[in-house]
Amino acid sequence: MLNRTTNMMRKIGRLFIIKNRIEAFAIIYALALGGAERGKHYLVSFPGFGGRMLFVAAMVAVFMAGAKILDALTYERKETRDTGPTA
């Protein structure tokens, strides 16, 4: 029973691992849509320069997160290639 539960949890856990660049770009796209929506709310809530700066901050955060995701994916692929697959 415990083995089946562990196996199922491992399968569910694999759903949350970014395996290739297409999945990474899909996640970055979703983050960008959320950042743009948040930025729209900032523009409405804080008209003028403050709202525009918050909009830019929301979008820059998405760009930074996207770069980190792609960088981590490249690093992980290099580590896997150097050491071989684990598990």
Stockholm file with secondary structure:
# STOCKHOLM 1.0

chainA/1-87         MLNRTTNMMRKIGRLFIIKNRIEAFAIIYALALGGAERGKHYLVSFPGFGGRMLFVAAMVAVFMAGAKILDALTYERKETRDTGPTA
#=GR chainA/1-87 SS CHHHHHHHHHHHHHTTSCCSHHHHHHHHHHHHHHHHHHHHHHHHHSTTHHHHHHHHHHHHHHHHHHHHHHHHHHHHHHHHHHHCCCC
#=GC SS_cons        CHHHHHHHHHHHHHTTSCCSHHHHHHHHHHHHHHHHHHHHHHHHHSTTHHHHHHHHHHHHHHHHHHHHHHHHHHHHHHHHHHHCCCC
//
